[in-house]
């Protein structure tokens, strides 16, 4: 089951989402916004905010699947860090190719790392 994210790899509580948004750093990319906050756990966790501005349920679910896959494929980027990352995709996110979105995600994440 290494193709899925375990429950310990996910941010699930609304209170955690709000804490990360309020206290974490915000980095805007071309197609998404990242909220990043160091955590007290041993793993980097992912949270996704897929609002209706993205479109209907099909577009929102597709966007969430793509974000989870980007997070899973790039776990090596988080080695040695324990971060909470909340991704807010922008409208039109699901219209882009996976490679374009992944490059934007990695560039945005690296910009956060350089700022810290």
VOBA-1610 file (N, C-alpha, C; in pm, whole numbers, padded with zeros to 5 digits, always signed):
BEGIN
Unk+00082-00120+00000Unk+00000+00000+00000Unk+00086+00126+00000Unk+00202+00123-00061Unk+00286+00241-00057Unk+00240+00348-00157Unk+00136+00319-00236Unk+00083+00419-00329Unk-00022+00508-00265Unk-00054+00484-00140Unk-00154+00565-00072Unk-00089+00639+00044Unk-00157+00743+00088Unk-00111+00817+00205Unk-00180+00761+00328Unk-00103+00735+00431Unk-00163+00685+00554Unk-00229+00800+00629Unk-00306+00767+00729Unk-00375+00872+00804Unk-00276+00960+00879Unk-00158+00908+00911Unk-00059+00992+00980Unk+00009+01090+00886Unk-00008+01071+00754Unk+00048+01161+00654Unk-00049+01274+00615Unk-00165+01279+00680Unk-00267+01376+00640Unk-00307+01468+00754Unk-00337+01590+00718Unk-00398+01685+00811Unk-00548+01668+00793Unk-00619+01639+00901Unk-00762+01609+00888Unk-00853+01703+00968Unk-00807+01751+01082Unk-00892+01832+01170Unk-00903+01976+01120Unk-01023+02031+01124Unk-01044+02170+01084Unk-00957+02264+01167Unk-00945+02235+01296Unk-00864+02321+01384Unk-00718+02321+01339Unk-00669+02208+01290Unk-00531+02203+01240Unk-00516+02284+01113Unk-00613+02274+01023Unk-00610+02355+00901Unk-00604+02504+00935Unk-00689+02546+01028Unk-00692+02687+01066Unk-00561+02730+01131Unk-00503+02646+01216Unk-00376+02678+01282Unk-00264+02693+01179Unk-00261+02604+01083Unk-00156+02608+00979Unk-00172+02734+00894Unk-00296+02769+00860Unk-00319+02888+00780Unk-00284+03015+00856Unk-00315+03019+00985Unk-00292+03140+01063Unk-00146+03156+01105Unk-00081+03047+01146Unk+00054+03056+01201Unk+00163+03022+01101Unk+00129+02954+00994Unk+00230+02907+00899Unk+00267+03012+00797Unk+00373+02982+00724Unk+00414+03069+00615Unk+00331+03042+00492Unk+00302+03149+00418Unk+00224+03135+00294Unk+00316+03164+00177Unk+00316+03072+00080Unk+00396+03090-00039Unk+00304+03068-00159Unk+00297+03167-00245Unk+00210+03158-00362Unk+00289+03110-00482Unk+00232+03014-00551Unk+00287+02967-00677Unk+00197+03014-00790Unk+00229+02972-00909Unk+00149+03014-01024Unk+00010+02949-01022Unk+00001+02824-00979Unk-00125+02750-00985Unk-00177+02706-00848Unk-00101+02736-00741Unk-00144+02693-00608Unk-00080+02782-00502Unk-00135+02774-00383Unk-00078+02843-00267Unk-00049+02737-00162Unk+00069+02748-00100Unk+00108+02656+00007Unk+00109+02729+00139Unk+00054+02665+00241Unk+00068+02710+00379Unk+00155+02605+00447Unk+00266+02647+00504Unk+00363+02551+00560Unk+00394+02589+00703Unk+00390+02490+00792Unk+00418+02512+00933Unk+00493+02389+00988Unk+00607+02409+01054Unk+00674+02294+01117Unk+00582+02231+01222Unk+00589+02097+01233Unk+00505+02029+01331Unk+00591+01952+01430Unk+00527+01895+01531Unk+00596+01820+01636Unk+00597+01670+01609Unk+00548+01628+01493Unk+00545+01487+01458Unk+00675+01453+01386Unk+00692+01329+01352Unk+00814+01286+01283Unk+00796+01285+01132Unk+00678+01315+01083Unk+00650+01307+00940Unk+00596+01440+00888Unk+00610+01457+00758Unk+00547+01570+00691Unk+00406+01528+00653Unk+00310+01617+00684Unk+00169+01584+00659Unk+00112+01677+00553Unk+00012+01630+00482Unk-00052+01704+00374Unk-00198+01732+00407Unk-00240+01854+00378Unk-00381+01891+00384Unk-00416+01959+00252Unk-00539+01943+00208Unk-00583+02001+00080Unk-00712+02078+00103Unk-00717+02200+00051Unk-00839+02280+00055Unk-00887+02292-00089Unk-00991+02220-00124Unk-01046+02223-00260Unk-01183+02290-00254Unk-01184+02420-00280Unk-01309+02497-00271Unk-01391+02482-00399Unk-01513+02528-00395Unk-01601+02520-00512Unk-01558+02613-00623Unk-01468+02704-00593Unk-01416+02792-00698Unk-01338+02714-00803Unk-01293+02593-00766Unk-01223+02507-00863Unk-01318+02450-00967Unk-01444+02437-00931Unk-01542+02378-01021Unk-01625+02275-00947Unk-01686+02189-01025Unk-01772+02086-00967Unk-01692+01977-00897Unk-01765+01878-00848Unk-01703+01771-00770Unk-01597+01695-00850Unk-01619+01676-00977Unk-01523+01602-01058Unk-01390+01676-01065Unk-01393+01807-01088Unk-01271+01887-01093Unk-01202+01893-00957Unk-01281+01908-00851Unk-01222+01914-00716Unk-01154+01783-00681Unk-01220+01671-00708Unk-01162+01540-00677Unk-01039+01512-00761Unk-01042+01551-00889Unk-00924+01533-00974Unk-00807+01615-00921Unk-00834+01737-00879Unk-00729+01823-00823Unk-00670+01761-00698Unk-00754+01709-00611Unk-00705+01647-00488Unk-00620+01524-00517Unk-00660+01443-00614Unk-00581+01326-00650Unk-00444+01367-00703Unk-00441+01471-00784Unk-00314+01518-00840Unk-00222+01572-00730Unk-00278+01644-00635Unk-00198+01699-00525Unk-00142+01586-00438Unk-00225+01488-00406Unk-00177+01375-00327Unk-00064+01301-00398Unk-00076+01286-00530Unk+00028+01217-00606Unk+00157+01300-00608Unk+00147+01432-00623Unk+00266+01517-00618Unk+00336+01504-00483Unk+00257+01506-00377Unk+00312+01493-00241Unk+00382+01359-00225Unk+00317+01252-00269Unk+00371+01116-00254Unk+00499+01097-00335Unk+00500+01148-00458Unk+00616+01130-00545Unk+00738+01209-00497Unk+00716+01314-00422Unk+00825+01401-00382Unk+00854+01394-00233Unk+00829+01279-00173Unk+00856+01263-00030Unk+01002+01287+00005Unk+01092+01262-00089Unk+01235+01282-00061Unk+01267+01430-00036Unk+01184+01520-00087Unk+01204+01663-00064Unk+01186+01699+00083Unk+01110+01619+00158Unk+01078+01651+00297Unk+01166+01575+00396Unk+01261+01495+00347Unk+01346+01416+00437Unk+01413+01506+00539Unk+01406+01467+00665Unk+01469+01545+00771Unk+01385+01660+00821Unk+01267+01679+00764Unk+01177+01786+00807Unk+01048+01725+00858Unk+00983+01793+00946Unk+00849+01756+00991Unk+00762+01879+00970Unk+00691+01881+00859Unk+00613+01997+00820Unk+00467+01959+00803Unk+00381+02056+00825Unk+00241+02045+00782Unk+00229+02133+00659Unk+00186+02074+00549Unk+00171+02147+00423Unk+00023+02143+00385Unk-00036+02261+00370Unk-00174+02270+00323Unk-00168+02334+00184Unk-00229+02266+00086Unk-00228+02312-00052Unk-00365+02368-00087Unk-00365+02489-00141Unk-00487+02554-00190Unk-00471+02574-00340Unk-00531+02486-00422Unk-00519+02504-00567Unk-00602+02622-00614Unk-00554+02688-00718Unk-00624+02803-00775Unk-00718+02758-00886Unk-00818+02841-00917Unk-00907+02806-01029Unk-00826+02779-01156Unk-00864+02678-01231Unk-00793+02638-01351Unk-00684+02536-01324Unk-00667+02498-01198Unk-00563+02402-01158Unk-00576+02272-01234Unk-00696+02218-01241Unk-00714+02085-01301Unk-00702+02088-01453Unk-00694+02207-01513Unk-00679+02216-01657Unk-00533+02200-01702Unk-00440+02210-01608Unk-00297+02203-01640Unk-00250+02057-01639Unk-00137+02034-01706Unk-00081+01899-01708Unk-00014+01870-01574Unk-00001+01743-01544Unk+00059+01703-01416Unk+00202+01754-01403Unk+00279+01748-01511Unk+00419+01793-01505Unk+00430+01943-01475Unk+00342+02022-01533Unk+00342+02167-01506Unk+00308+02193-01359Unk+00208+02123-01308Unk+00166+02141-01169Unk+00273+02093-01073Unk+00337+01982-01103Unk+00441+01929-01016Unk+00560+02025-01010Unk+00599+02082-01123Unk+00708+02178-01126Unk+00673+02302-01043Unk+00549+02348-01054Unk+00505+02464-00975Unk+00505+02431-00826Unk+00458+02312-00790Unk+00456+02269-00650Unk+00597+02266-00592Unk+00690+02204-00665Unk+00828+02193-00616Unk+00896+02329-00607Unk+00875+02414-00707Unk+00933+02549-00702Unk+00879+02629-00584Unk+00751+02616-00560Unk+00689+02689-00448Unk+00741+02636-00315Unk+00754+02506-00303Unk+00806+02445-00181Unk+00952+02485-00157Unk+01030+02490-00263Unk+01170+02531-00249Unk+01182+02678-00213Unk+01091+02761-00264Unk+01092+02903-00225Unk+01064+02917-00076Unk+00976+02835-00022Unk+00951+02837+00122Unk+01078+02797+00195Unk+01144+02690+00150Unk+01265+02641+00218Unk+01375+02748+00216Unk+01389+02820+00107Unk+01491+02925+00099Unk+01459+03041+00192Unk+01331+03066+00214Unk+01293+03181+00299Unk+01314+03151+00448Unk+01331+03023+00483Unk+01347+02985+00625Unk+01488+02958+00661
//
